[in-house]
Amino acid sequence: MAIDTDTPTTPSVREPLGTSRLSTRDKLILFVLCAAQFMVALDFSVLNVALPALGSDLGMSRSALQWAVTAFALPSGGFLLLFGRIGDLFGRRKLFLTGLALFGAASLLATLAWDPASFLTGRALQGLGAAAIVPTGMSLLTTTFPEGPARDRALGISGTLLSLGFTVGMVAGGTLTDAFGWRSTMALLTLFALLVLPLAPALLPKSLPQSLKCMGGGPTPERPRLDVPGAVTVTAGLLSLIYALSTAADHGFARADVVAALAAGLVLLAAFVTVESRSQAPLVSLPMLRRRTVAWGNFGGLVTFSMMSTVVFVLTLYLQEILRLSAFETGLVFGVQGVLSAVAGAWAPRVIGRLGARRTLVASLAGQGALIAALLGLNAHGWSVWLATAAVSLASMCHLGAIISYGLTVTSGVPDEEQGLATGLVTSTQQVGITVGIPLLGVLATTSHDLLAGLHTVLAIDAAVVLIAAALVAAGLKVRSGTVEPQPLRAR
């Protein structure tokens, strides 16, 4: 008989499964998990506007500054699936706490960095800590809150903070750098880790790893098995792919190392599929990937993340280089976006409760695509700032609905012992989506002789991709108007 992963060792009183009310302890657990996710989301953007000051202080050339971002992105994206599975097998709580401690120590190292090597080492270790925090934190959330309204609400709050963290990072990064210097951006992350780390051991339920199984009802534990060939191929493949896309964002796709890394990544990921089809204990269950909810849910997530990150990138260029807004004024535009994203996070669980996660995902993608298309009306006149603010903020509300509903679509119906794998796929999709959009489309704006024309080209492609994806997801998940999405069976 298998022991459920991350089940509390002492019984606790919970609300009935059909309610969204959370106990005080549940709220505290949710606070710890969401604070950790917010901290990681903050790290994706808080350093961006501080890069020039960082380069001047540490003596890093403009071409070397891309490594301040890439050094974090490589391990944070490359090790997600591996760490998600290690958490399933050996205990999510332990790996989550280890990731938090590593992230805090690495942030302190980056804060105190005395040369480029020490700073980049800190950034790489931050990324490794994030790769442990994100999938284990998400799987702890989905196993703590039962499928239904409680999980919908918990994922709604988590998704809101994920989106808000990226936006807050953009605003806070500029403010902190102007006031206290670039080191304050890394110090902020250190303080977050110091806030969360003491609370987590006391609040998170002690758990038994999935590897502790009784064989035939006896007490003998079964030795856990990790798919080493699968772990090597998928981790190396993701590392190669993320390196290629991150480098292409600054130097284009013509560089030899970008082409080589892109080819290596695709070959290694193809090899990973072959390895998994023959493994007795695969890292990724191919039958899981063949689930319509997993495949199409992750496809929708990949599109919403990649296309929205591109919009934010090109709008930042538009507001500052065409409308001549200051960094602070640009931050205010994205501040409105953050506020409305928070509102969407509060509404999303109610919408999902009425429509179901699949229909909400399709509707959110369609709304995001339509509002991105509205940005094609932008021009060089000052009044366009109002169109930009309204359209990107409403598009972000739809984007947040897509984030929450795709996470629910992918993880619904998945057994607790595979939640680490499912949430690892969800978070890998997030990381790859954030990484892939800007290199693929943003370069069209940055290399165009006419920035406004380049902006319109990017937005047109972006909107078309999201709208086509909405239609494909609707067909793939068999979402039809007027139908009621089947709800999972719940204990009475």
PEBELMO-V337312 format. One record per backbone hydrogen bond with DSSP energy under -0.5 kcal/mol. CO is the residue of the C=O (numbers start at 1). NH is the residue of the N-H. If there is no record, write none. Layout:
CO,NH  CO,NH
//
This chain:
1,214  2,4  4,7  12,14  16,19  19,150  23,27  24,28  25,29  26,30  27,31  28,32  29,33  30,34  31,35  32,36  33,37  34,38  35,39  36,40  37,41  38,42  39,43  40,44  41,44  41,45  42,45  42,46  45,48  47,50  47,51  48,51  50,54  51,55  52,56  53,57  54,58  55,59  55,60  61,65  63,66  64,67  65,68  65,69  66,69  66,70  67,71  69,72  69,73  70,74  71,75  72,76  73,77  74,78  75,79  77,80  79,83  80,84  81,85  82,86  83,87  84,88  85,89  86,90  87,91  88,210  89,211  91,95  92,96  93,97  94,98  95,99  96,100  97,101  98,102  99,103  100,104  101,105  102,106  103,107  104,108  105,109  106,110  107,111  108,112  110,113  115,119  116,120  117,121  118,122  119,123  120,124  121,125  122,126  123,127  124,128  125,129  126,130  127,131  128,132  129,132  129,133  130,134  131,135  132,136  133,137  134,138  135,139  136,140  137,141  138,142  139,143  140,144  141,145  144,146  146,151  148,152  149,153  150,154  151,155  152,156  153,157  154,158  155,159  156,160  157,161  158,162  159,163  160,164  161,165  162,166  163,167  164,168  165,169  166,170  167,171  168,172  169,173  170,174  171,175  172,176  173,177  174,178  175,179  176,180  176,181  177,181  181,184  182,185  182,186  183,187  184,188  185,189  186,190  187,191  188,192  189,193  190,194  191,195  192,196  193,197  194,198  195,199  196,199  196,200  197,201  199,203  200,204  206,9  208,6  209,212  211,213  212,3  213,215  213,222  214,216  215,218  220,215  226,228  227,231  228,232  229,233  230,234  231,235  232,236  233,237  234,238  235,239  236,240  237,241  238,242  239,243  240,244  241,245  242,246  243,247  244,248  245,249  246,250  247,250  247,251  248,252  252,255  255,259  256,260  257,261  258,262  259,263  260,264  261,265  262,266  263,267  264,268  265,269  266,270  267,271  268,272  269,273  270,274  271,275  272,276  273,277  274,278  275,278  275,279  284,286  285,288  285,289  286,290  288,291  291,295  292,296  292,297  293,297  294,298  295,299  296,300  297,301  298,302  299,303  300,304  301,305  302,306  303,307  304,308  305,309  306,310  307,311  308,312  309,313  310,314  311,315  312,316  313,317  314,318  315,319  316,320  317,321  317,322  318,322  318,323  319,325  326,330  327,331  328,332  329,333  330,334  331,335  332,336  333,337  334,338  335,339  336,340  337,341  338,342  339,343  340,344  341,345  342,346  343,347  344,348  345,349  347,350  347,351  348,352  349,353  350,354  351,355  352,356  356,360  357,361  358,362  359,363  360,364  361,365  362,366  363,367  364,368  365,369  366,370  367,371  368,372  369,373  370,374  371,375  372,375  373,376  374,377  375,378  381,384  382,385  383,386  383,387  384,388  385,389  386,390  387,391  388,392  389,393  390,394  391,395  392,396  393,397  394,398  395,399  396,400  397,401  398,402  399,403  400,404  401,405  402,406  403,407  404,408  405,409  406,410  407,411  408,412  411,414  415,418  416,419  418,422  419,423  420,424  421,425  422,426  423,427  424,428  425,429  426,430  427,431  428,432  429,433  430,434  431,435  432,436  433,437  434,438  435,439  436,440  437,441  437,442  438,442  438,443  441,444  441,445  442,445  442,446  443,447  445,448  449,451  450,454  451,455  452,456  453,457  454,458  455,459  456,460  457,461  458,462  459,463  460,464  461,465  462,466  463,467  464,468  465,469  466,470  467,471  468,472  469,473  470,474  471,475  472,476  473,477  474,479  475,478  478,480  480,483  483,485
//
